[in-house]
Amino acid sequence: MSVLASQIPKATPRGPWGAFIAGALACVMAVALAQWPARWLAPLVRMVSDGRLHLMEAQGTVWQGSAYLALGDGSDRTAPLAWAQRLHWQLSPLGVTDWQLQLRRDSPVEARPWIWRIHWHPSGWQLTLSDIDWPLPTAWLAGLGTPWNTVQPDGVMRLRSQGWQWHPGRADRPASGELTLTLERFSTRLSSLRPLGDYRLRLHSASGLQVELSTLQGHLRMTGSGRWRNGRLQFQGEAWADQAQDETALSNLLHVLGPRIGAKTLLEVG
């Protein structure tokens, strides 16, 4: 036993050189992580959004950078359409399981940034959005492809969030709060009537995750509702001319929006 024991190599202390090398490697890794280029986010954003969202001309790092946000139709057939304003972001840790993402528009008018707080827990993760009221370019929607690229919408669009939380780990109630998209003074090249009206698309969680489309006022009336099922939107609605004398001026638009049944057009998604 003494002979075998003498042949087993004895553990030696790592010594100062081992500690130095470990510390140097840790510093190199920290610097490398801090310098991750922002362009690495582009393929991730494109993949997660199924090709609908694109980061164009990304600058800076993953943690603090900027890019033009573009909309696409999910295919490689058409080029995505970018928002004219550059979007700036800053990603920072709040703790081991909590992160904060701050989004700011590159605008001469001071606007409150949009704060996204990400919390990880054993059953999944939760995303909490701060309340905002942001104007968005209506023409930007043309990047989504059919039928938006034919409609070529114009008007004033605003995105509002109120107490919005997203927690996909809960199958019964994956979200809470409200997101609202309003389109005011909507017009299109497909109709001589200008403007056509004001509209509101509301996403809320009163009973599951639901979508409601309503007309606030206008020559074109639109209404509909839907909900998310198994990660996909199922929506049904209708569009029609408010007055009989407006049907001729709205005919081209109504044919583009969906199939006609009498004086109404069916709006369907999913």
N, C-alpha and C positions, 0 to 999 in steps of 0.2 A: 504494500500500500504506500509506503514511503517513497518507493521509486516512481510509481505512477503519479503521486502527488507532485513530485519534483519536476515532472514533465509538463504539467499544466501551466500555461503562461499566467503570470500574476497580473491582476488589473493594476494599472498605473494611473496616477492622477493625470487629468488632461493637461494641466499646466497652463501657463500664461498664453502660450501660442494657440492652444485650442480655443480658449476663450476669445482671443483676439480675432481668430478666423470666423468663429460663430457670430461675433458682433459685427464684423465687416460684412458678412453675407446678409445679415438682417438689415443693415443699413442700405446695401445695394438693392435688396428686394423692396424696401420701403420707398426708395427713390424711384425705382422702376414703376411701382404701382402709382405713385403720385404723378408720373409723367405719361401714363397711358393716354395715347392720342384720342381726341374726340371722334375722329373718323371711324374708330373701332365700334362706335355705337350705331353707325348707320345700318350695317347688315342686321344687327339685333332688332332695331326698331322696325325695319322692313319685314323681318320674319314674324315678329310678334303681332304685327298689324295685318298680316296676310297681304303685304304689298300696298296697303292703303296709305301708310304714312312713310315719309322719306325725310332724312336729314341731308340737306344739300350744303356743300361748301362748309363743312364742319371745321371749326378752329378751336384751339385750346386743348384741354384735357377732358377725360371722362368726368372728372370731378368739378371742373369749372371751364366752361366753354360756350360756344354759340354756333348757330347754324340757321339756315333757312328751312322752315318746315313746309313740306310739299305734300300734296294729296295726289294719289294715283288710283287707277282702276283695278289694281291687283294683278295686272298682266305686264308683259314687256312690250306690248304693241304700241303704247302711247307713252310719251314722256310725262312725268308728274309735273303738276303745276305748283310753283312755290309761292308762299306768302311773301309780299314785298318787304316786310319788316323782319329783321333778324331776331331770333329768339335766343336769349341768354339763359344759362342754367348754372346752378351751383348745388352740388351734392355733398352733404356733410353728415358725419355720424353724430347722433345724439346719445348713443349708448351702444351696448353690445347688440341689442336686438331692434334698435330704433334708428331710423335715418330720416333726413329731411332733404327734399328736393325743392329748390326755389326757382321759379320760372319768371322771367321778366322780358317785356317787349322792348325792342329797340325803337323807341318812340320819343319825339321831342316833347310830347305831353307826358308829364309825370303820371304814372299809373301804379297802383298797388300791385306788388308781385303776387303770383299764385304759389301758395305753399302746399306741397304734398308731403305728408308725413307717413312713413312706411314702418309698420310694426310687425315683427315676426314673432310667432308664438308656436307652441308644439302642434297645434291643430291646423296651422296654415299662416296666412298673413292678412294684414288689414291696411287699407289705404284710406287716409283721411285728407280731404281737400278743404282748404280755407275758402271762405266765401269771396267770390269775385263778381265783377260785372265788366266783361271785356268785349269791345267791338271787334268783329272779325270781317274780313273781306268777303262779300257775297260772291264775287266772281271766282273766288278760290274754289268753290264747289265744282266748277267745271272739270277740275282735275280728277274727280271721281268717275268720269266716263259717263256712259249712258244712264239716264237721259239728260244729265246735267250739262254735258258738253253740247248738246243740241239746244237745250233751253237757254243757256247763257244767261243765268240770273243776274239781276242787278237790284240794289237796294241797300238797306242798312241791317246788318246782322249782329246780334249780341248774344253772348254766352254768359249765363249766370249760374252760380252754384250756391246752394244753401244747405249747410249741415250734411254734406255728402260724405258717406263712408262706404267703402267697397270691401267686403269680406267674403271672397268666393268659397271659403271653407264651409260656409253655412248653406246647405242646399235649400233650406226652407225660406231663408231671407238673406240673399247674397249682398244686399245693399240697403242703405237707409239714407234719408234726406231727399234732395231734389236737384236736378239739373234742368235748366230751361234754355232753349234756343229760340229767339224771336227773330222774325224777318219782317221788317217794316218797309213800306213803299216798294214792294216787290214789283219788278217789271221784267219783261223778256222781249227779245227780238221777234218772237213768234206771235206777238199780239200788238195791235196798235193802241190798245187801252193802256194808259200809264197814269198812275201806278195801278196795279191789279188789286192790291190790298195788303193787309198786315196779318201775320200768322204766328202761331206759337206751337212749338214742339216741346212737350214736357215729359221728362223721365223721372219717375218716382217709385217709391217702394211701399205704397199703402197696402197692397196685397200682392206680394211677389214683386218682380221687377217689371213695371209696366210703362208703356209709351202712349201718349195722347197727343193727337194733332187737332188743332182747332183754328177757326178763322175768327179774327178779332173784328175785321171789317173788310169790305172790298167787293169788286165785281166778280172775282173768282172765289167760290166757296169750296173749302176743303175740310174734311173731318175724317177721323179714323182713330183706331186704337190697336194695341198689340202688347205682346209680352215676350220676354226672353225664355226660351225653353231649350234646355240642354246646350246652352252656349250660343244659340242662334235666335235672331229676332223673327217673330211671326207677326205680321202687321196686315191689317185690312182697313181700307177706307174708301172714300168717294170724293170726287171733284165734279163741280157743275157750275154753270153760269148763274149768277144771282138773279139776273133779269133776262127775259126771253130775247130782248133786243141785243144782248151782249153775246149770244151764242155764236154768231158768225165771226166776231172778232176774237173769240176764244177757241174756235174750232181746231186750229192747228196745234195749239198747246195741249188741248184735251186729248187729242189723238196720240201725242208723244208721251203723255203721262201714263197711259195704260189703255186697256181694251174698253171700247164704248158699249154701253147697254142703254139704249134710248138716249136721253139727254145727259146721262151721267157717265163718268169715267171711273173704272175700278182702280184703286191704288192697292197694290199687293207686294209684300216682301216676305220671303221665306215660304 
